[in-house]
Amino acid sequence: MYDIDIKILNIFYCIYRFKSISEAANYLNLSQPTLSNLLNKLRKYYNDPLFLRVGNEMLPTDLSKQLFPLVGEVLQKFELVLNFSDQFDEINSQLKFNIAMTDVSHLVLLPKISTYLKQHAPGIQLEVHSITLDTADKMKSGEIDLAIGFLPNLEPSFYQQKLFEQYYVVIASKDHPRLQDNKISIEQYLNEKHIDVDAGAGHYSLEQVCNNLGLKRSIVMKLPSYLGVGLVVQESESIATVPYYLSEVLLARGNLQILAAPIDFPTYAIKQFWHVSSHHKKSQKWFRNMSYEILSK
């Protein structure tokens, strides 16, 4: 029987994440033969290949899929033991935090976090991910430390903290020939051409809201994110319905006006979410507190 230690579990974890032996070896600063030999020990221990090469990727077996969240939890707890301290020294820390955000948060919230870190924790690094359907699983496994946005229907094993309330407004070009005085009626709203944004996970579907109300908009363009909507609207006679805090950012950058939405679109809370496995970790507790302090104002 082979001994299974943290090093071997870390190799398993990295191969699972990168789907590549060479990338895992580079990340861990090991030679590929050394990594393969250690992986073979784990394969013999479980009497399972663990990963199968399909094309250029190493894909996990069913046993690996069951092991991955358990291994992630073990590695997290081992890191807690190694880094245990009564305090987190943010000034001298070189840690990297993995944060999941929507595209709106990239524009509205990320600059505030970046400014704070530059002033108070200059050695800390951020790796920002999009919120997707597998964000919850990545938080469970430790790949993502914190998610900021709108994530309904999470399991009870997740904590959440409200940052602020978000609502929708309409943006149009300042030079729009039919929309002046920052007002728009329902009739005008439905008669105008719309730029719709189907931003996926982390956002409401406004088109679905309109359908539920029996309202039909004339959509001339559909975008996969909010990142380019301001530029498109300011150069056209089309309008778009966007989250309010995003509209403030776009207003400062472009030839736009903000109008109150004539339809009672739902409001929603922007929150930060984290998994129970990271709840007591000093560094992540510091990051959550920092995030709350600068984003909830």
ROLUMDREN-808575 format. One record per residue: residue in one letter; y, z, x of N, C-alpha, C, O in turn. Coordinates in steps of 0.2 Angstrom, whole numbers, padded with zeros to 4 digits, always signed. Layout:
<nodes>
aYZXYZXYZXYZX;...
</nodes>
This chain:
<nodes>
m-0006+0000+0004+0000+0000+0000+0006+0000+0004+0007+0004+0009;y+0011-0004+0003+0017-0005+0007+0022+0000+0004+0023+0001-0002;d+0026+0003+0009+0032+0007+0007+0038+0002+0004+0039-0003+0007;i+0041+0005-0001+0046+0001-0004+0053+0005-0003+0053+0011-0005;d+0057+0002+0001+0063+0006+0003+0070+0002+0000+0069-0003-0003;i+0075+0005+0001+0082+0003-0002+0083-0004+0001+0086-0009-0002;k+0081-0005+0008+0083-0012+0011+0079-0018+0007+0082-0023+0006;i+0073-0016+0005+0069-0021+0002+0071-0022-0005+0072-0028-0008;l+0073-0017-0009+0076-0018-0015+0082-0021-0015+0084-0025-0020;n+0086-0020-0010+0093-0024-0009+0091-0032-0008+0095-0036-0011;i+0086-0033-0005+0084-0040-0004+0082-0043-0010+0085-0049-0012;f+0078-0040-0014+0076-0042-0021+0083-0044-0025+0083-0049-0028;y+0087-0039-0025+0093-0039-0029+0098-0045-0027+0100-0049-0032;c+0098-0046-0021+0103-0052-0019+0099-0059-0020+0103-0063-0022;i+0093-0059-0019+0090-0066-0021+0090-0067-0028+0091-0073-0030;y+0090-0062-0032+0090-0063-0039+0097-0065-0041+0098-0070-0045;r+0103-0062-0038+0110-0064-0039+0111-0071-0037+0114-0075-0041;f+0109-0073-0031+0111-0079-0028+0106-0085-0029+0108-0091-0029;k+0100-0083-0032+0095-0088-0033+0094-0092-0027+0092-0098-0028;s+0094-0089-0021+0093-0093-0015+0092-0088-0009+0095-0083-0008;i+0086-0089-0006+0085-0085+0000+0090-0086+0006+0091-0081+0009;s+0092-0092+0007+0097-0093+0012+0103-0089+0011+0106-0086+0015;e+0106-0090+0005+0112-0086+0003+0111-0079+0003+0116-0075+0006;a+0106-0076+0001+0105-0069+0002+0104-0067+0009+0107-0062+0010;a+0101-0071+0013+0100-0069+0020+0107-0069+0023+0109-0064+0027;n+0112-0074+0022+0118-0074+0025+0122-0068+0022+0126-0065+0026;y+0122-0066+0016+0125-0061+0013+0123-0054+0016+0128-0050+0018;l+0117-0053+0018+0114-0047+0020+0114-0047+0028+0112-0042+0031;n+0116-0053+0031+0116-0054+0038+0109-0053+0041+0108-0049+0046;l+0105-0056+0038+0098-0056+0040+0095-0063+0042+0098-0068+0039;s+0091-0064+0046+0088-0071+0047+0083-0072+0041+0081-0068+0038;q+0082-0079+0039+0078-0080+0034+0071-0078+0035+0068-0076+0030;p+0068-0079+0041+0061-0077+0042+0060-0069+0040+0056-0067+0037;t+0065-0065+0043+0065-0058+0041+0065-0056+0034+0062-0052+0031;l+0070-0060+0031+0071-0059+0023+0064-0061+0020+0062-0057+0015;s+0061-0066+0022+0055-0069+0018+0050-0064+0019+0046-0063+0015;n+0049-0061+0026+0044-0056+0027+0044-0050+0023+0039-0048+0020;l+0050-0048+0022+0051-0042+0018+0050-0043+0010+0047-0039+0007;l+0052-0049+0008+0051-0051+0001+0043-0052+0000+0041-0050-0005;n+0040-0054+0005+0032-0055+0004+0029-0048+0003+0024-0047+0000;k+0032-0043+0006+0029-0036+0005+0030-0034-0002+0026-0031-0005;l+0036-0035-0005+0037-0034-0012+0033-0037-0016+0030-0035-0021;r+0031-0044-0015+0027-0048-0019+0020-0045-0019+0017-0045-0024;k+0018-0043-0013+0011-0040-0012+0011-0033-0016+0006-0031-0019;y+0016-0029-0016+0016-0023-0019+0015-0024-0026+0012-0020-0030;y+0019-0029-0029+0019-0030-0037+0013-0035-0039+0012-0036-0045;n+0010-0038-0034+0005-0043-0035+0008-0048-0040+0005-0050-0045;d+0014-0051-0038+0018-0056-0042+0022-0059-0037+0025-0057-0033;p+0023-0066-0038+0028-0070-0034+0035-0068-0034+0039-0069-0030;l+0037-0065-0040+0044-0062-0041+0049-0068-0042+0053-0068-0046;f+0049-0073-0037+0053-0079-0038+0049-0085-0037+0045-0086-0033;l+0051-0090-0041+0048-0097-0040+0053-0102-0038+0058-0102-0042;r+0052-0107-0034+0057-0112-0032+0056-0117-0037+0051-0121-0038;v+0062-0119-0040+0063-0124-0045+0069-0128-0043+0075-0126-0043;g+0068-0134-0040+0073-0138-0037+0076-0134-0031+0072-0133-0026;n+0082-0133-0031+0085-0129-0025+0086-0122-0027+0090-0118-0023;e+0084-0119-0032+0085-0112-0034+0078-0108-0034+0073-0111-0035;m+0079-0102-0033+0074-0097-0033+0074-0093-0040+0079-0089-0041;l+0070-0095-0045+0071-0092-0051+0066-0086-0052+0060-0087-0050;p+0068-0081-0056+0064-0075-0057+0059-0076-0061+0059-0080-0066;t+0053-0073-0060+0047-0072-0065+0049-0067-0070+0054-0064-0070;d+0045-0067-0075+0046-0062-0080+0046-0055-0078+0050-0051-0080;l+0042-0053-0073+0042-0047-0070+0048-0045-0066+0051-0040-0067;s+0051-0050-0063+0058-0049-0059+0063-0048-0064+0067-0043-0063;k+0063-0051-0070+0068-0050-0075+0068-0043-0078+0073-0040-0080;q+0062-0040-0078+0061-0033-0080+0063-0028-0075+0066-0023-0076;l+0062-0030-0069+0064-0026-0063+0071-0026-0061+0074-0020-0059;f+0075-0031-0063+0082-0032-0060+0086-0026-0062+0090-0023-0058;p+0087-0025-0069+0091-0019-0071+0089-0013-0068+0094-0008-0067;l+0083-0011-0067+0080-0005-0064+0082-0005-0057+0085+0001-0054;v+0082-0010-0053+0084-0010-0046+0091-0009-0045+0093-0006-0041;g+0095-0013-0050+0102-0012-0050+0104-0005-0051+0109-0003-0047;e+0101-0001-0055+0103+0006-0056+0101+0010-0050+0105+0015-0049;v+0095+0009-0047+0093+0012-0041+0099+0011-0036+0101+0016-0032;l+0101+0005-0034+0105+0004-0029+0112+0007-0031+0116+0009-0026;q+0114+0007-0037+0120+0010-0039+0120+0018-0037+0125+0020-0034;k+0115+0021-0039+0114+0028-0038+0114+0030-0030+0116+0035-0028;f+0111+0025-0026+0110+0026-0019+0117+0025-0016+0119+0029-0012;e+0121+0021-0019+0128+0020-0016+0132+0026-0018+0136+0028-0014;l+0131+0029-0024+0135+0035-0026+0133+0041-0021+0138+0044-0019;v+0127+0041-0019+0125+0046-0014+0128+0045-0007+0131+0050-0004;l+0128+0039-0005+0131+0037+0001+0139+0038+0002+0142+0041+0007;n+0142+0037-0004+0149+0037-0004+0152+0043-0008+0158+0044-0010;f+0148+0048-0009+0150+0054-0013+0156+0058-0009+0156+0059-0003;s+0161+0059-0014+0166+0063-0011+0170+0066-0017+0169+0063-0023;d+0173+0071-0016+0177+0074-0022+0183+0070-0024+0186+0071-0029;q+0185+0066-0019+0191+0062-0020+0190+0054-0018+0186+0053-0014;f+0194+0050-0021+0194+0043-0019+0200+0041-0015+0206+0042-0018;d+0200+0039-0009+0205+0038-0005+0207+0030-0006+0205+0026-0002;e+0212+0029-0011+0213+0022-0012+0218+0019-0007+0218+0013-0006;i+0222+0023-0003+0226+0020+0002+0222+0017+0008+0224+0012+0010;n+0217+0020+0010+0213+0018+0015+0206+0014+0013+0203+0011+0017;s+0205+0014+0007+0199+0010+0004+0199+0003+0006+0204+0000+0005;q+0193+0000+0007+0192-0007+0008+0187-0010+0003+0184-0015+0004;l+0186-0006-0003+0181-0008-0008+0183-0014-0011+0189-0016-0012;k+0178-0018-0014+0179-0023-0018+0177-0022-0025+0172-0019-0026;f+0182-0023-0030+0180-0022-0037+0179-0029-0041+0183-0033-0040;n+0174-0029-0045+0172-0035-0049+0174-0034-0056+0172-0029-0059;i+0179-0038-0058+0182-0037-0065+0182-0043-0069+0183-0049-0066;a+0180-0042-0075+0179-0048-0080+0185-0048-0084+0187-0043-0087;m+0188-0054-0085+0194-0054-0089+0194-0061-0093+0191-0066-0091;t+0198-0061-0099+0199-0068-0102+0205-0071-0098+0208-0069-0094;d+0205-0078-0100+0211-0082-0097+0218-0079-0098+0222-0079-0094;v+0218-0076-0104+0225-0073-0106+0226-0067-0101+0232-0066-0099;s+0221-0063-0100+0222-0057-0096+0224-0059-0089+0227-0056-0085;h+0221-0065-0086+0223-0068-0080+0230-0069-0079+0233-0067-0074;l+0233-0071-0085+0241-0073-0084+0245-0066-0086+0250-0066-0083;v+0243-0062-0090+0247-0057-0093+0246-0050-0089+0250-0047-0087;l+0239-0048-0087+0238-0042-0085+0236-0042-0077+0238-0037-0074;l+0233-0047-0075+0231-0047-0068+0237-0047-0063+0237-0043-0058;p+0243-0050-0064+0249-0049-0060+0251-0042-0059+0253-0039-0054;k+0251-0038-0065+0253-0031-0065+0248-0027-0060+0250-0023-0056;i+0241-0028-0061+0236-0025-0057+0237-0027-0049+0237-0022-0045;s+0238-0033-0048+0239-0035-0041+0246-0032-0038+0245-0030-0032;t+0251-0032-0042+0257-0028-0039+0256-0021-0037+0258-0019-0032;y+0252-0018-0042+0251-0010-0040+0247-0010-0034+0248-0005-0030;l+0241-0014-0034+0237-0013-0028+0241-0015-0021+0239-0011-0016;k+0245-0019-0021+0249-0021-0015+0253-0015-0013+0254-0014-0007;q+0256-0012-0018+0260-0006-0016+0256+0000-0014+0258+0004-0010;h+0250+0002-0018+0247+0008-0017+0240+0008-0014+0238+0013-0012;a+0237+0002-0014+0230+0002-0012+0229-0005-0009+0225-0009-0011;p+0232-0006-0003+0233-0013+0000+0226-0016+0002+0225-0022+0003;g+0221-0011+0004+0215-0013+0007+0210-0015+0001+0205-0018+0003;i+0211-0014-0005+0206-0015-0010+0206-0022-0012+0212-0026-0012;q+0200-0025-0013+0200-0032-0015+0197-0033-0022+0194-0028-0025;l+0199-0038-0025+0197-0040-0032+0193-0046-0032+0195-0051-0029;e+0188-0046-0036+0184-0053-0038+0184-0053-0045+0181-0049-0049;v+0188-0058-0048+0189-0059-0055+0184-0064-0058+0183-0069-0056;h+0181-0062-0063+0176-0066-0067+0178-0067-0074+0182-0063-0077;s+0176-0073-0077+0177-0074-0084+0173-0070-0088+0167-0068-0086;i+0175-0068-0094+0171-0064-0099+0167-0070-0102+0169-0075-0105;t+0160-0069-0102+0155-0073-0105+0150-0070-0109+0151-0063-0110;l+0146-0073-0112+0140-0070-0116+0136-0065-0112+0133-0061-0115;d+0136-0066-0105+0131-0061-0101+0135-0056-0098+0133-0053-0093;t+0142-0055-0099+0146-0050-0096+0143-0043-0097+0143-0039-0092;a+0140-0041-0103+0137-0035-0104+0131-0034-0099+0131-0028-0096;d+0127-0039-0099+0121-0038-0094+0123-0037-0087+0120-0033-0083;k+0129-0041-0085+0131-0040-0078+0134-0033-0077+0134-0031-0071;m+0137-0030-0082+0140-0023-0081+0134-0018-0081+0134-0013-0077;k+0129-0019-0084+0123-0015-0084+0120-0015-0077+0118-0010-0074;s+0119-0021-0074+0116-0022-0067+0121-0020-0062+0118-0020-0056;g+0127-0019-0063+0132-0017-0058+0135-0023-0055+0139-0022-0050;e+0134-0029-0057+0138-0035-0054+0145-0035-0056+0149-0038-0052;i+0146-0032-0062+0153-0032-0064+0155-0024-0065+0151-0021-0069;d+0160-0022-0063+0162-0015-0063+0166-0013-0070+0165-0008-0073;l+0170-0018-0072+0175-0017-0077+0176-0023-0081+0177-0028-0078;a+0177-0023-0088+0179-0029-0091+0185-0027-0095+0185-0021-0098;i+0190-0031-0096+0196-0030-0099+0197-0036-0104+0198-0042-0102;g+0198-0034-0110+0199-0039-0115+0196-0037-0122+0197-0031-0124;f+0193-0042-0126+0190-0041-0132+0183-0042-0132+0181-0048-0132;l+0179-0036-0133+0172-0037-0133+0169-0033-0138+0167-0027-0137;p+0168-0036-0144+0165-0032-0150+0157-0032-0149+0154-0035-0145;n+0155-0027-0153+0147-0027-0153+0144-0025-0147+0138-0027-0146;l+0147-0021-0143+0143-0019-0137+0138-0013-0139+0139-0009-0144;e+0133-0012-0135+0128-0007-0136+0131+0000-0135+0137+0001-0131;p+0128+0006-0137+0131+0012-0136+0131+0015-0129+0135+0020-0127;s+0128+0011-0124+0128+0013-0117+0134+0011-0114+0135+0012-0108;f+0139+0008-0117+0146+0006-0114+0151+0011-0117+0152+0013-0123;y+0156+0013-0112+0162+0016-0114+0167+0011-0115+0167+0005-0113;q+0173+0013-0119+0178+0009-0120+0185+0013-0121+0184+0019-0123;q+0190+0010-0119+0197+0013-0119+0202+0008-0121+0203+0003-0118;k+0206+0010-0126+0211+0005-0129+0217+0005-0124+0219+0010-0122;l+0219-0001-0123+0225-0002-0118+0231-0004-0123+0236-0001-0122;f+0230-0009-0127+0236-0011-0132+0233-0015-0137+0228-0017-0137;e+0238-0016-0142+0236-0020-0148+0239-0027-0147+0244-0028-0145;q+0235-0032-0149+0237-0039-0148+0237-0043-0155+0233-0041-0159;y+0242-0047-0155+0242-0051-0162+0245-0058-0160+0247-0059-0154;y+0245-0062-0165+0246-0069-0164+0253-0071-0166+0256-0069-0171;v+0256-0076-0162+0262-0079-0164+0261-0087-0163+0256-0089-0161;v+0266-0090-0165+0266-0098-0165+0272-0100-0159+0277-0097-0159;i+0270-0104-0155+0274-0107-0150+0276-0114-0151+0271-0118-0153;a+0282-0116-0150+0284-0123-0151+0289-0125-0146+0292-0120-0143;s+0290-0131-0144+0296-0133-0140+0302-0131-0143+0304-0131-0149;k+0307-0129-0138+0314-0127-0140+0317-0133-0144+0322-0133-0148;d+0315-0139-0142+0318-0145-0144+0314-0148-0150+0316-0154-0152;h+0310-0144-0153+0306-0147-0159+0311-0149-0164+0315-0145-0167;p+0310-0155-0167+0315-0157-0172+0315-0154-0179+0320-0154-0182;r+0309-0151-0180+0308-0148-0187+0308-0141-0187+0308-0138-0193;l+0308-0137-0181+0307-0130-0181+0313-0127-0177+0314-0128-0171;q+0317-0124-0181+0323-0120-0178+0324-0113-0181+0320-0112-0186;d+0328-0109-0178+0330-0103-0180+0323-0098-0180+0323-0093-0183;n+0318-0100-0176+0313-0096-0175+0309-0094-0181+0306-0088-0182;k+0309-0099-0186+0305-0097-0192+0301-0103-0194+0302-0109-0192;i+0295-0102-0197+0291-0107-0199+0287-0104-0205+0284-0099-0205;s+0287-0108-0211+0284-0107-0217+0276-0109-0216+0274-0113-0212;i+0272-0106-0221+0265-0108-0221+0265-0116-0222+0261-0119-0219;e+0269-0119-0227+0269-0126-0228+0270-0130-0222+0267-0135-0220;q+0276-0128-0218+0277-0131-0212+0272-0130-0207+0270-0135-0203;y+0269-0124-0206+0263-0123-0201+0258-0128-0203+0255-0130-0198;l+0256-0129-0209+0250-0133-0210+0252-0140-0209+0247-0144-0208;n+0258-0142-0210+0260-0149-0209+0261-0151-0202+0260-0157-0201;e+0262-0147-0198+0263-0148-0191+0256-0150-0187+0251-0148-0190;k+0257-0154-0182+0251-0155-0177+0250-0149-0173+0254-0146-0170;h+0243-0147-0172+0242-0141-0169+0238-0143-0162+0233-0147-0162;i+0239-0138-0157+0235-0138-0151+0231-0132-0152+0233-0126-0152;d+0224-0133-0153+0219-0127-0154+0216-0125-0147+0215-0130-0143;v+0215-0119-0147+0211-0117-0141+0205-0113-0143+0205-0108-0146;d+0199-0116-0140+0193-0113-0141+0191-0110-0135+0187-0113-0131;a+0193-0104-0134+0192-0100-0128+0186-0097-0127+0185-0094-0122;g+0182-0097-0132+0175-0094-0131+0175-0086-0132+0179-0083-0135;a+0171-0083-0128+0170-0076-0128+0176-0072-0126+0180-0074-0122;g+0177-0067-0130+0183-0063-0128+0189-0065-0133+0195-0062-0132;h+0189-0069-0137+0194-0072-0142+0192-0073-0149+0186-0074-0150;y+0196-0072-0153+0195-0074-0160+0195-0081-0161+0198-0085-0157;s+0191-0084-0166+0192-0091-0168+0197-0092-0173+0195-0090-0179;l+0203-0094-0172+0208-0095-0177+0206-0100-0182+0208-0100-0188;e+0203-0105-0180+0201-0110-0184+0196-0107-0190+0196-0109-0195;q+0191-0103-0187+0187-0100-0192+0191-0095-0197+0189-0095-0203;v+0196-0092-0195+0200-0088-0199+0204-0092-0204+0204-0091-0210;c+0206-0098-0202+0209-0103-0207+0204-0105-0212+0206-0106-0218;n+0198-0107-0210+0193-0109-0214+0191-0104-0219+0191-0106-0225;n+0191-0098-0217+0189-0092-0222+0195-0091-0227+0193-0089-0233;l+0201-0093-0225+0207-0093-0230+0208-0099-0234+0212-0099-0239;g+0203-0104-0233+0204-0110-0237+0210-0115-0234+0212-0119-0238;l+0212-0114-0228+0218-0117-0225+0215-0123-0220+0211-0121-0217;k+0219-0128-0220+0217-0134-0216+0222-0136-0211+0228-0137-0214;r+0221-0135-0205+0226-0137-0200+0225-0144-0197+0219-0146-0197;s+0230-0148-0195+0229-0154-0192+0229-0153-0184+0234-0152-0181;i+0223-0153-0182+0222-0152-0174+0222-0159-0171+0218-0163-0172;v+0227-0160-0166+0227-0166-0162+0224-0165-0155+0222-0170-0152;m+0223-0159-0153+0220-0158-0146+0217-0151-0146+0219-0146-0149;k+0211-0150-0143+0208-0144-0142+0207-0143-0135+0204-0147-0131;l+0209-0137-0133+0208-0135-0126+0203-0129-0125+0202-0125-0129;p+0200-0129-0119+0195-0124-0118+0197-0117-0115+0193-0113-0115;s+0204-0117-0114+0207-0111-0112+0214-0111-0114+0217-0116-0116;y+0218-0105-0113+0225-0105-0114+0229-0107-0108+0235-0107-0109;l+0226-0108-0103+0230-0109-0096+0235-0115-0097+0240-0114-0093;g+0233-0120-0100+0238-0126-0100+0241-0127-0107+0245-0132-0107;v+0241-0122-0111+0243-0123-0118+0251-0124-0118+0254-0128-0122;g+0254-0119-0114+0262-0119-0114+0264-0126-0112+0269-0129-0115;l+0262-0129-0106+0264-0135-0104+0263-0141-0109+0268-0145-0110;v+0258-0141-0112+0256-0146-0117+0261-0146-0123+0264-0151-0125;v+0262-0139-0126+0267-0138-0131+0274-0140-0130+0277-0143-0134;q+0276-0138-0124+0284-0139-0122+0285-0147-0121+0291-0149-0122;e+0280-0151-0120+0281-0158-0119+0279-0162-0125+0279-0168-0125;s+0279-0159-0131+0276-0162-0137+0280-0159-0143+0283-0155-0143;e+0278-0162-0149+0280-0159-0155+0275-0155-0159+0275-0153-0164;s+0270-0154-0155+0264-0150-0157+0266-0143-0157+0270-0141-0153;i+0262-0139-0160+0263-0131-0160+0256-0128-0158+0251-0132-0159;a+0256-0122-0156+0250-0118-0155+0251-0111-0157+0256-0108-0157;t+0245-0108-0159+0245-0101-0161+0242-0097-0155+0236-0099-0153;v+0245-0092-0152+0243-0089-0146+0244-0082-0146+0248-0079-0151;p+0241-0078-0142+0242-0070-0142+0249-0069-0140+0252-0072-0136;y+0252-0064-0143+0259-0063-0142+0261-0061-0134+0266-0064-0132;y+0257-0057-0131+0258-0056-0124+0258-0062-0120+0261-0062-0114;l+0254-0066-0121+0254-0073-0118+0260-0077-0119+0263-0080-0114;s+0262-0077-0125+0268-0081-0127+0274-0078-0123+0279-0082-0121;e+0275-0072-0121+0280-0069-0117+0280-0072-0110+0285-0074-0108;v+0274-0073-0108+0273-0076-0101+0275-0083-0101+0279-0086-0097;l+0273-0087-0106+0274-0094-0107+0282-0095-0108+0285-0100-0105;l+0285-0091-0112+0292-0091-0113+0296-0091-0107+0301-0095-0106;a+0294-0087-0102+0298-0086-0096+0297-0092-0092+0301-0093-0087;r+0292-0096-0093+0291-0101-0088+0292-0108-0091+0293-0113-0087;g+0293-0109-0097+0294-0116-0100+0299-0116-0106+0302-0111-0108;n+0300-0122-0108+0305-0124-0113+0302-0123-0120+0301-0127-0124;l+0301-0116-0122+0297-0114-0128+0301-0109-0132+0306-0106-0130;q+0299-0109-0138+0302-0104-0143+0296-0101-0146+0290-0104-0147;i+0297-0094-0148+0292-0091-0152+0293-0090-0159+0299-0088-0161;l+0289-0091-0163+0290-0090-0170+0284-0085-0173+0279-0085-0171;a+0286-0081-0178+0282-0077-0181+0276-0081-0185+0278-0086-0189;a+0270-0079-0184+0265-0083-0188+0265-0082-0195+0266-0076-0198;p+0265-0087-0199+0266-0086-0207+0260-0084-0210+0259-0083-0216;i+0254-0084-0206+0248-0082-0209+0246-0075-0206+0247-0074-0200;d+0243-0071-0210+0241-0065-0208+0235-0065-0204+0229-0063-0206;f+0235-0067-0197+0230-0068-0193+0228-0060-0191+0232-0056-0191;p+0222-0059-0189+0220-0052-0187+0223-0050-0181+0223-0054-0176;t+0224-0044-0180+0226-0041-0174+0220-0038-0171+0215-0037-0174;y+0220-0037-0164+0214-0034-0161+0216-0030-0155+0221-0031-0152;a+0212-0025-0153+0214-0021-0148+0211-0024-0141+0205-0026-0141;i+0215-0024-0136+0213-0025-0129+0211-0019-0126+0215-0014-0126;k+0205-0019-0124+0202-0013-0121+0199-0014-0114+0198-0020-0112;q+0197-0009-0111+0193-0009-0105+0187-0006-0106+0186-0001-0110;f+0181-0009-0103+0174-0007-0105+0171-0006-0098+0172-0010-0093;w+0166-0001-0098+0162+0000-0093+0155+0003-0095+0155+0006-0100;h+0150+0002-0091+0144+0004-0092+0143+0011-0090+0146+0014-0086;v+0138+0015-0094+0137+0022-0092+0135+0023-0085+0137+0029-0083;s+0132+0019-0082+0129+0020-0075+0135+0020-0070+0134+0023-0065;s+0141+0018-0072+0147+0018-0067+0152+0023-0070+0157+0024-0067;h+0150+0027-0075+0155+0032-0078+0158+0037-0073+0164+0039-0073;h+0153+0040-0069+0155+0046-0065+0157+0043-0057+0158+0048-0053;k+0157+0037-0056+0158+0035-0049+0166+0036-0048+0170+0033-0052;k+0167+0039-0042+0174+0041-0041+0179+0035-0040+0184+0035-0043;s+0176+0030-0037+0181+0024-0036+0182+0020-0042+0188+0018-0043;q+0177+0020-0046+0178+0016-0053+0182+0020-0058+0186+0017-0062;k+0181+0027-0057+0185+0031-0062+0193+0030-0060+0197+0030-0064;w+0194+0030-0053+0201+0029-0051+0204+0022-0053+0209+0022-0056;f+0199+0017-0053+0202+0010-0055+0203+0010-0062+0208+0007-0064;r+0199+0013-0066+0200+0013-0074+0206+0017-0075+0210+0015-0079;n+0208+0023-0072+0214+0027-0073+0220+0023-0071+0225+0023-0075;m+0219+0019-0065+0225+0015-0063+0226+0010-0068+0232+0008-0070;s+0221+0006-0071+0222+0001-0076+0225+0003-0082+0229+0000-0085;y+0223+0009-0084+0226+0012-0091+0233+0014-0090+0237+0012-0094;e+0235+0017-0084+0242+0019-0083+0246+0013-0083+0252+0013-0086;i+0245+0007-0080+0249+0002-0079+0249-0003-0085+0254-0007-0086;l+0243-0004-0088+0242-0009-0094+0244-0006-0101+0245-0010-0105;s+0244+0000-0102+0244+0003-0108+0252+0005-0110+0253+0007-0116;k+0256+0003-0105+0263+0005-0106+0267+0000-0111+0273+0000-0112;
</nodes>
